[in-house]
Amino acid sequence: MNRNVGSWDRAIRIVAGVVLIALTLMGTIGAWGWIGLIPLATGLIGRCPVYKMLGLSTGSMNRSEA
């Protein structure tokens, strides 16, 4: 399974997801903060289904794929 999310993209997704979930747990934002589970999951897994549908990738290509 090829990853389509690069290292910087993954880091940003993980941080954003954790921040949204933390704000929800602290009561700062409402239940919409649970949407942070999506960027957290895609950051941890390294795959984004929306990127795949759009044919995008922020990950590096292997030389065999070029």
C-alpha positions in Angstrom: 0.0 0.0 0.0 1.6 3.3 -1.2 1.5 6.3 1.1 0.3 9.5 -0.5 0.9 11.9 2.4 4.4 13.3 2.8 6.3 13.8 6.1 5.5 17.5 6.5 1.9 16.9 5.6 1.7 14.1 8.1 3.2 16.2 10.9 0.7 19.0 10.2 -2.2 16.6 10.1 -1.2 15.0 13.4 -0.7 18.3 15.2 -4.0 19.7 13.9 -5.9 16.6 14.8 -4.5 16.5 18.4 -5.2 20.2 18.9 -8.8 19.9 17.7 -9.4 16.8 19.9 -7.7 18.5 22.9 -9.8 21.7 22.5 -13.0 19.5 22.4 -12.0 17.7 25.6 -11.3 21.0 27.3 -14.7 22.3 26.3 -13.3 25.2 24.3 -15.0 24.1 21.1 -18.0 22.0 20.6 -18.5 18.5 19.3 -17.2 19.6 15.9 -13.7 19.3 17.3 -14.0 15.5 17.0 -13.5 16.1 13.2 -9.9 16.2 14.3 -10.0 12.4 14.3 -9.8 12.5 10.5 -6.6 14.4 10.1 -5.1 12.5 13.0 -5.9 9.1 11.4 -4.7 10.1 7.9 -1.5 11.5 9.4 -0.8 8.4 11.4 -1.7 6.0 8.5 0.0 8.1 5.8 -2.8 7.7 3.3 -5.5 10.2 2.4 -8.5 8.9 0.4 -9.3 12.4 -0.9 -5.8 12.8 -2.2 -6.3 9.4 -4.0 -9.6 10.5 -5.6 -8.0 13.7 -6.8 -4.8 12.0 -7.9 -2.6 14.1 -5.5 0.3 13.0 -3.5 2.7 14.9 -1.2 4.8 11.8 -0.6 8.0 11.1 -2.5 7.9 8.7 -5.4 10.1 5.6 -5.5 12.6 5.6 -8.3 10.9 2.4 -9.7 7.7 4.3 -10.1 9.2 7.2 -12.1 
